[in-house]
């Protein structure tokens, strides 16, 4: 058999969110940093994302992570995150899955009981602590990029939903954060389709009506996720809340979402609801949990920020190869609006 492409992939999920890690088949891409490499893929090499994520090989709920050598002297490797519709600077679940795969496959040597790992994401260096036992990574704690609030208590107009109070915060991606109850949602599994549909409308409205630019990287400049926030409550003395993040082109994150948890902690701190060194448990729509904790307070440019550590788990689910027969009529796949909300 003659093949024109073969990509080696390790499948994994972090608290329910499926993320694949590309471990072979791509030698390198142009750029000196992971951010530059991600921008090159977005503009010149997007066929790789389409090949892996579009049907018939992929699905709308899938993300991939391309592992590459890093030029940063502190990083053991770099990775580029590809979501169904974007190349984000950072993703918590993709980070947890990538680190777990690198350690459990031996690409980075595992040291028990704790392995310290530094990876270069497009958004910057991510330092993490992997708790390991009997060859298994039992948890990953990573220090995320500094998070901050750009808009507080703003009102936007949303198609078919009228006026809606929202906030915008950065936690590795730019989030519009909405109280789910304001739209009648309890963030339950049977609401997933409607949460996704309305969430995309909220995101589009916020992106248009609330200009949001990262103060130190103007190339990060668009609201690209909606976070439905449940009420803050206490369980066994720990502040806890349910949430649902909508990933474009319009589907629900299965996990509690690492960058979403980070953005929400920035907002909760700005409101005075969460303090430094206080644990916060974020729960997903399927009941899985991440623990977040603010460990430092500082500034990004002129904006107050918080540095957050997120702890979660991942499990390897598959080892497989995606291949392309040169006669295949769908070398970059296809999307249909029955599963991809925007085709």
C-alpha positions as CSV (number, residue, x, y, z in Angstrom):
1,X,0.0,0.0,0.0
2,X,1.3,3.5,-0.9
3,X,0.5,6.2,1.7
4,X,1.0,9.9,1.3
5,X,0.7,10.6,5.0
6,X,0.9,8.7,8.3
7,X,0.5,10.4,11.7
8,X,1.1,8.5,15.0
9,X,-1.2,9.5,17.7
10,X,-1.8,8.6,21.4
11,X,-5.4,9.2,22.5
12,X,-6.2,10.4,26.0
13,X,-8.9,12.2,27.9
14,X,-8.6,14.6,30.8
15,X,-11.6,14.4,33.2
16,X,-13.7,13.4,30.2
17,X,-12.4,15.8,27.5
18,X,-10.8,13.8,24.6
19,X,-7.4,15.2,23.4
20,X,-5.0,13.4,21.0
21,X,-1.3,13.8,21.1
22,X,0.7,13.6,17.9
23,X,3.9,11.7,18.7
24,X,5.2,11.0,15.1
25,X,4.8,11.8,11.5
26,X,5.5,15.5,11.7
27,X,9.1,16.5,11.8
28,X,8.8,20.2,12.5
29,X,7.1,23.4,11.3
30,X,8.6,26.9,10.7
31,X,9.0,29.3,13.6
32,X,11.3,29.9,16.5
33,X,8.6,29.7,19.3
34,X,5.5,27.6,19.7
35,X,3.4,30.7,19.2
36,X,5.1,31.4,15.8
37,X,4.7,27.7,14.9
38,X,1.0,27.8,15.8
39,X,0.5,30.9,13.6
40,X,2.3,29.2,10.7
41,X,0.1,26.1,11.0
42,X,-3.0,28.4,11.1
43,X,-2.1,30.3,8.0
44,X,0.0,27.8,6.0
45,X,-0.4,24.3,7.4
46,X,-4.0,24.0,8.4
47,X,-4.4,20.9,6.3
48,X,-2.9,18.9,9.3
49,X,-5.7,20.1,11.7
50,X,-8.4,19.4,9.0
51,X,-6.9,15.9,8.2
52,X,-7.1,14.9,11.9
53,X,-10.2,16.7,13.2
54,X,-12.6,16.7,10.3
55,X,-14.6,13.6,9.3
56,X,-14.0,10.8,8.4
57,X,-11.0,10.6,10.7
58,X,-12.0,13.1,13.4
59,X,-15.0,14.6,15.2
60,X,-16.1,17.9,16.5
61,X,-15.4,17.0,20.1
62,X,-11.7,16.2,19.4
63,X,-8.6,18.3,19.9
64,X,-5.0,17.5,18.9
65,X,-1.6,18.4,20.3
66,X,1.5,18.4,18.1
67,X,4.6,17.7,20.1
68,X,7.7,19.4,18.8
69,X,11.2,20.2,20.0
70,X,11.4,23.5,21.8
71,X,14.1,26.2,21.4
72,X,13.5,27.4,24.9
73,X,16.4,26.2,27.2
74,X,14.1,25.4,30.1
75,X,11.5,23.4,28.1
76,X,11.7,19.6,27.7
77,X,9.4,19.8,24.7
78,X,6.8,22.1,23.0
79,X,3.3,21.5,21.9
80,X,0.8,23.2,19.6
81,X,-2.9,22.9,20.4
82,X,-5.4,22.5,17.6
83,X,-9.1,22.8,18.4
84,X,-11.9,22.2,15.9
85,X,-11.9,25.9,14.9
86,X,-8.8,27.5,16.4
87,X,-5.2,27.3,17.6
88,X,-5.4,28.6,21.2
89,X,-2.5,29.9,23.2
90,X,-3.2,27.5,26.0
91,X,-5.6,24.7,27.1
92,X,-5.6,23.0,30.4
93,X,-7.0,19.6,29.3
94,X,-4.6,19.5,26.4
95,X,-1.7,20.3,28.7
96,X,-2.7,17.5,31.1
97,X,-3.1,15.0,28.4
98,X,0.1,15.9,26.6
99,X,2.2,15.7,29.8
100,X,0.6,12.4,30.8
101,X,1.3,10.9,27.3
102,X,4.9,12.1,27.3
103,X,5.5,10.6,30.7
104,X,3.6,7.3,30.3
105,X,5.2,6.6,26.9
106,X,8.7,7.4,28.1
107,X,9.2,10.4,25.8
108,X,10.1,12.3,29.0
109,X,11.6,10.1,31.8
110,X,9.2,9.5,34.7
111,X,10.5,9.9,38.2
112,X,8.3,8.6,41.1
113,X,6.7,9.9,43.2
114,X,6.9,13.3,41.5
115,X,8.2,14.4,38.1
116,X,8.7,18.1,37.3
117,X,7.9,18.9,33.7
118,X,8.3,22.2,31.7
119,X,6.6,22.4,28.4
120,X,6.4,25.3,25.9
121,X,2.8,26.1,24.9
122,X,2.1,28.7,22.3
123,X,1.2,31.1,25.2
124,X,4.4,30.5,27.0
125,X,6.2,28.1,29.4
126,X,4.0,25.8,31.5
127,X,5.6,24.4,34.6
128,X,3.9,21.3,36.1
129,X,4.3,18.7,38.8
130,X,3.2,15.2,37.9
131,X,2.4,12.8,40.7
132,X,3.3,9.3,39.6
133,X,2.9,5.8,40.9
134,X,3.7,2.4,39.4
135,X,4.3,4.0,36.0
136,X,1.0,5.9,36.0
137,X,0.5,9.6,36.2
138,X,-2.1,10.0,38.9
139,X,-2.4,13.8,38.7
140,X,-1.0,16.8,37.0
141,X,-0.7,20.2,38.7
142,X,0.3,23.0,36.2
143,X,1.0,26.7,36.7
144,X,-1.1,28.5,34.1
145,X,-0.4,31.7,32.3
146,X,-1.3,34.9,34.3
147,X,-5.1,35.5,34.2
148,X,-7.0,38.8,34.4
149,X,-10.4,40.4,33.9
150,X,-10.9,42.8,30.9
151,X,-14.6,43.6,31.3
152,X,-16.8,43.5,34.5
153,X,-20.6,43.6,34.6
154,X,-21.1,44.7,31.0
155,X,-24.4,44.3,29.2
156,X,-24.5,42.9,25.7
157,X,-27.3,42.4,23.2
158,X,-27.7,38.7,22.2
159,X,-29.7,37.6,19.2
160,X,-33.1,36.3,20.3
161,X,-32.1,36.7,24.0
162,X,-32.1,40.4,24.5
163,X,-29.8,42.1,27.1
164,X,-27.4,39.9,29.1
165,X,-24.9,40.8,31.8
166,X,-21.5,39.3,31.2
167,X,-17.8,39.5,32.1
168,X,-14.7,38.9,30.0
169,X,-11.6,37.3,31.5
170,X,-8.4,35.8,30.1
171,X,-7.1,32.4,31.5
172,X,-5.1,31.2,28.5
173,X,-8.0,32.0,26.2
174,X,-10.5,34.9,26.2
175,X,-13.8,33.9,27.9
176,X,-17.1,35.6,28.1
177,X,-18.5,34.5,31.4
178,X,-22.3,34.3,31.9
179,X,-24.4,33.3,34.9
180,X,-26.2,30.2,33.6
181,X,-29.3,31.0,35.7
182,X,-29.7,34.3,33.8
183,X,-30.7,32.2,30.7
184,X,-32.6,29.6,32.7
185,X,-29.8,26.9,32.6
186,X,-28.7,24.6,35.4
187,X,-25.8,23.1,33.4
188,X,-27.3,19.6,33.2
189,X,-26.5,17.0,30.5
190,X,-29.9,17.3,28.9
191,X,-29.2,21.0,28.3
192,X,-26.0,20.4,26.3
193,X,-27.3,21.2,22.9
194,X,-29.1,24.4,23.9
195,X,-26.1,25.5,26.0
196,X,-23.9,25.1,23.0
197,X,-26.3,26.9,20.6
198,X,-26.9,29.9,22.9
199,X,-23.3,30.0,24.0
200,X,-22.1,30.5,20.4
201,X,-24.5,33.4,20.0
202,X,-23.2,34.9,23.3
203,X,-19.6,34.5,22.2
204,X,-20.3,36.2,18.8
205,X,-22.1,39.1,20.5
206,X,-19.3,39.6,23.1
207,X,-16.6,39.4,20.4
208,X,-18.3,42.2,18.5
209,X,-19.5,44.4,21.4
210,X,-16.7,44.0,23.9
211,X,-13.3,44.5,22.2
212,X,-10.7,42.5,24.2
213,X,-7.0,42.6,23.6
214,X,-4.3,41.0,25.6
215,X,-2.2,43.8,27.0
216,X,1.1,42.2,26.1
217,X,0.3,40.2,23.0
218,X,-2.0,42.1,20.6
219,X,-2.3,38.9,18.5
220,X,-4.6,37.5,21.2
221,X,-7.6,39.8,20.7
222,X,-10.9,38.0,20.3
223,X,-13.3,36.4,22.7
224,X,-13.3,32.8,21.6
225,X,-15.1,30.8,24.4
226,X,-18.3,31.1,26.4
227,X,-18.3,29.9,30.0
228,X,-21.7,29.2,31.6
229,X,-21.1,29.7,35.4
230,X,-23.2,28.0,38.0
231,X,-23.7,29.4,41.5
232,X,-20.8,29.5,44.0
233,X,-21.4,27.1,46.9
234,X,-19.5,25.5,49.7
235,X,-18.9,21.7,50.1
236,X,-16.9,20.5,53.1
237,X,-15.6,24.0,53.5
238,X,-14.3,24.3,49.9
239,X,-15.8,26.7,47.4
240,X,-17.3,24.8,44.5
241,X,-19.2,25.6,41.3
242,X,-20.5,23.9,38.2
243,X,-19.6,25.2,34.8
244,X,-19.9,24.5,31.1
245,X,-17.5,25.9,28.4
246,X,-18.6,26.1,24.8
247,X,-15.9,25.3,22.3
248,X,-16.3,26.6,18.8
249,X,-17.9,25.8,16.4
250,X,-20.4,25.0,19.1
251,X,-20.0,22.0,21.4
252,X,-19.7,21.5,25.1
253,X,-16.3,20.9,26.8
254,X,-16.7,17.6,28.7
255,X,-14.2,18.6,31.4
256,X,-14.2,21.4,33.9
257,X,-11.8,23.2,31.5
258,X,-8.5,24.4,32.8
259,X,-8.3,27.8,31.1
260,X,-11.9,28.4,31.9
261,X,-11.3,27.6,35.6
262,X,-8.3,30.0,35.5
263,X,-10.4,32.8,33.9
264,X,-13.2,32.2,36.4
265,X,-10.8,32.4,39.3
266,X,-9.5,35.7,38.0
267,X,-13.1,37.0,38.0
268,X,-14.0,35.5,41.4
269,X,-10.9,37.1,42.9
270,X,-11.8,40.5,41.3
271,X,-15.2,40.2,43.0
272,X,-13.7,39.3,46.4
273,X,-15.2,35.8,46.3
274,X,-11.9,33.8,46.3
275,X,-8.7,34.7,48.1
276,X,-5.1,33.8,47.4
277,X,-4.1,30.2,48.5
278,X,-7.8,29.2,48.7
279,X,-8.9,26.0,46.9
280,X,-11.7,26.2,44.4
281,X,-13.3,23.1,42.9
282,X,-14.8,23.5,39.4
283,X,-17.2,20.8,38.3
284,X,-18.0,19.8,34.7
285,X,-21.4,19.0,33.2
286,X,-20.6,15.3,33.6
287,X,-19.5,15.7,37.2
288,X,-15.7,15.5,36.8
289,X,-13.6,18.1,38.8
290,X,-10.5,20.3,38.6
291,X,-9.0,22.0,41.6
292,X,-7.8,25.6,41.1
293,X,-5.8,27.7,43.5
294,X,-4.4,31.3,43.1
295,X,-0.8,31.2,44.2
296,X,0.4,34.7,43.2
297,X,-1.1,38.1,42.5
298,X,0.6,40.5,40.1
299,X,0.1,42.6,37.0
300,X,0.0,42.1,33.3
301,X,0.8,45.5,31.8
302,X,-1.4,47.8,33.8
303,X,-4.0,45.2,34.6
304,X,-4.1,43.3,37.9
305,X,-3.7,39.6,37.4
306,X,-3.6,36.3,39.3
307,X,-1.4,33.2,38.7
308,X,-3.4,30.0,39.1
309,X,-2.4,26.3,39.6
310,X,-4.8,23.7,38.2
311,X,-4.8,20.1,39.2
312,X,-6.5,17.3,37.2
313,X,-6.1,13.8,35.8
314,X,-5.8,12.2,32.4
315,X,-6.0,8.6,31.0
316,X,-4.5,7.1,27.8
317,X,-7.3,5.7,25.7
318,X,-5.7,4.6,22.4
319,X,-2.6,4.2,20.2
320,X,-3.3,4.5,16.6
321,X,-2.2,5.8,13.2
322,X,-4.1,8.1,10.9
323,X,-3.2,7.5,7.2
324,X,-3.9,9.0,3.9
325,X,-4.2,7.0,0.7
326,X,-3.3,9.2,-2.2
327,X,-6.6,8.2,-4.0
328,X,-8.7,9.3,-1.0
329,X,-11.1,12.0,-2.2
330,X,-11.1,13.6,1.3
331,X,-7.5,14.5,2.2
332,X,-8.6,17.2,4.5
333,X,-11.9,15.7,5.4
334,X,-15.3,17.4,5.5
335,X,-17.8,18.8,8.0
336,X,-21.6,18.6,8.0
337,X,-23.9,20.8,10.1
338,X,-25.7,17.8,11.8
339,X,-22.6,17.4,14.0
340,X,-20.5,20.5,13.2
341,X,-22.8,23.5,14.1
342,X,-21.0,25.6,11.5
343,X,-20.2,23.7,8.4
